[in-house]
Amino acid sequence: MAFRQVVDIRVFVVVYLIFTACAGLSYEKGKVYKYTYDTDIRFNDHYSQKKTKPQGDVGLHLSMDFDFVPIFQDADGTQLVKLQVTNALLSSPSRSGIQGTLVDMVQLPVFFEYNDGVVGKVFVVDADSIFCSNVKKGIISMFQLMTEPGERTEIDVSGECHVVYDVSGDAIIKKKESCENLEIKGQHENSNQLFGVSTINKSTWTYQLENNLIHSVMGSNRVIASLNIKSSLNVVAMAVQKLTLLSASPSTEVVSANSVETVLQRIVKATGHGFAESLLPSGLEVQHCTENCEKPLEVLTRLKDSLVSEKLATTESAKAYLEMLKTFRNAGKNTIEEVLTSRSGQYIVAQLIDVAAGAQTTGSHNAVMGLVNFEDEKYITYPQRFLLAAAYATHPGEYLVKDLMNLMKKPLPNQTTKESVVLALGAVIHTYCQDSTKCADENVQDYKRTVLGKLERCKGKESCILMYLRSMENAGLPDLLPSQLKIASEANSSMVAYIALHSLRRIPQQHFKDEETTALLKIYHQKERRYDISVRAAAVDILLKKNPSSHIIRNILLTATADQRDFELSTYVNKRLIDQMKSDNKLRSVMASVLEDIWINNYHVMSQRGKSSAFSSLLAETQDTNCTYGLYMQMSRTGVMKRSSMIVDLVGENSRQPFLNFGIYAEGLESLLSEETDPSEEGVEATAGMGLTLMDVLLPPVEFFRGSGGLMSAVWNAPSEPVSALQANLLLQDHSHRFHLANGLIVELQVLGVASIDLSGSVSISLWNRNSKSNIRNSGALVIEGTMKLEGDIGRAGMSFMAEGEAYIDFNSDVDFYETPFKMCMQMIRPPLTFKHTIRKHEFAKQFGRGYRARLTKNTHITGVSYFLNEKNSEECKVLIQ
């Protein structure tokens, strides 16, 4: 019997403990609960060692005491709680003894509905500042708690969040992630992954409960933002919160009423304060410039000398561009028009158009569209410059797509402007479609219908077909894939067929099914008709990037070897396959199985006698991103170059970003330069030109000459001194995001990156000595600026970084066409360069009297280099350059 009683008592104790542990939070009406609360916001570099003061954190620290007073409770248990701050101090976490009182924080209370750890409506005094309301909302959110393990969606000061609860001993662990705030206006990110920003936003709190009350809370909200291209360019914001219950005592603040609304009405009558029902998420403060404020025209006057064309491809020009860009984004249409037409900007209008297009606001767009005349048949500099910048829009708006569509539909008088419009629209459509919801809208459907209709109306005119194919290439829309392949298969012109195949480069791999693979194989194997070797090589290039099977690889090699009339194609295919294997693990594995076959792995197949080549290697190597270069040359059987391209790619852990593809093409030159003519070149008009794809956007091509008369004119007019072919400041990185932290403070992240470029060249041709020398110089400067900051009524704090560097790469070629086979030597050289990384930190508050600033600078020196291209090139250089 006694044993049973003991068991009953133990069962009762266990049940009681379980019930107690699972009981919800219980704050008693008629009592005042006094808490102390500390929170701060700190900024720093993620990798900072914090050994010196400049390496330390900067930020702001708030210390408060507040009363938590349930003044009303309805029949359902929902309470109306008054939260009144009674004491508030602001101090510096980095400088001891620097502090001041926050008078505004203690003046007005905030009320909210509360029921068993869930916050309902919040009622804010109309006269309270947004900053004070946000901080109080941060405190209120800490009282939102679930006492049992589980997960749920909560709306708190950070927005709508997914929250996970875990119970560990007598502690409750609360983890919050994936918060979405309603305040998203003005936020955007780069659709290009490699040029994007990775962010981590995590919050964790540990709760200690006593007698069903929150006794103490310790937690932090950590935000890390880093550049995907270089993670050492980063910034961290850390918000720490600590809350402790000091006492509980009787309160006289109790209101008897039928509802919360009635209670609030009585409070309004008693205090004279009006209340606004508010959402729990923090609200944005309206920011105004308060110091060192400059009007856009004043900024222009200060920066105009840095924006002249002679300073393009320098960090000075790039920094000036970024400063003007931020000015334009905060200005309206009329102000920007005033800047574009001012006397201070009359010699730098082209660079100001770069800025206006990069700003990507309706005001800047309307201002520049009012300035640029697309109907002028002769003066095309400004339209060309605007269209170039627009092609690189990082988050294009519907207004830009519509305006470019209207221009494409118009019969513009200048063909160069027309082609620029068509290509720019394709690039804008591609970026616009990175948001899948936008890609289904009528603007994109209109583009598809229009470009296909324009192609049909070309009526076989080659230049017309090429123009719209290039637009489709920039757009990279899977829906257009069948049309592009059909043109490639049926075109009579080798140039049209080649461009049609090349136009598939942006279409994602998953859209290439068996039907598309079969079509490409028919072109390469010439199943239905003969194709130029450049077209067949283009088909192979695509197939090698689409995870080909061992059967396909085997047949590609056997076909290339069997037809020795096109031994240069055989050479190119072999070299291209071996080169592609270096960076493609799947292809390398497939090739290994193919080489087990002795009919493939032998001298006859693997050793070809042509001079065509394909070679790639590292241009630069960093912790996060490698930069590779490739040189690909297709020669005709007579030794005359058909196509040559230099390709530079940025390769991240999970992504590859084409950066530069500089190509030169030539057709029909054998009849002019050689006694022997390639059969595939018979009847083809002598033509040569250049194509440029910059940051994955195809730009309008440049034709050097057409016909023998054009060749002679090009020879006599060839520039012996460097001439700029392309100049611009182009926006590469553009990321803007706000983080609504757990303590109610809001920090803003902004990353901007610009490439300032100048592509120039010179050539010297001697018909007497039958040789030529050429130089192509790719000059560029890169500046990336990132800032994470807090700006509010009480003060400012934050950290910024800037990375900058400028360099150039010379591509020199010497050609001797005195006798066949022609001899050619190519050199690619980069001089030494310096990469500069600067970190700036700051904190300031009116209560401090004086602010604090810190600066850290690191310079990285990189030695110059002459790049290896291939063995045959090295051998010919030894002969030509002595």
DAWOSUL-V546096 format. One record per run of one state. SS is the DSSP state (2 for helix, 1 for strand, 0 for the rest). FROM is the first residue (numbers start at 1). TO is the last residue. Records with the same first field share a line. If there is no record, write none. Layout:
SS=FROM-TO + FROM-TO
This chain:
0=1-1 + 23-30 + 45-57 + 74-78 + 92-98 + 102-102 + 108-109 + 116-117 + 126-129 + 143-149 + 157-158 + 169-170 + 181-187 + 189-196 + 211-212 + 228-233 + 251-259 + 272-274 + 279-295 + 307-308 + 312-314 + 330-332 + 341-342 + 346-348 + 360-361 + 372-380 + 391-397 + 410-414 + 433-435 + 440-441 + 457-461 + 476-477 + 491-493 + 503-508 + 512-513 + 526-532 + 545-549 + 563-563 + 582-584 + 595-602 + 607-612 + 622-625 + 636-640 + 652-655 + 668-669 + 674-678 + 682-686 + 695-696 + 699-701 + 718-722 + 741-745 + 767-770 + 792-794 + 817-822 + 831-832 + 849-851 + 863-864 + 868-870 + 881-882
2=2-22 + 103-107 + 130-142 + 260-271 + 296-306 + 309-311 + 315-329 + 333-340 + 343-345 + 349-359 + 362-371 + 381-390 + 398-409 + 415-432 + 436-439 + 442-456 + 462-475 + 478-490 + 494-502 + 509-511 + 514-525 + 533-544 + 550-562 + 564-581 + 585-594 + 603-606 + 670-673 + 679-681 + 707-717 + 846-848 + 871-880
1=31-44 + 58-73 + 79-91 + 99-101 + 110-115 + 118-125 + 150-156 + 159-168 + 171-180 + 188-188 + 197-210 + 213-227 + 234-250 + 275-278 + 613-621 + 626-635 + 641-651 + 656-667 + 687-694 + 697-698 + 702-706 + 723-740 + 746-766 + 771-791 + 795-816 + 823-830 + 833-845 + 852-862 + 865-867
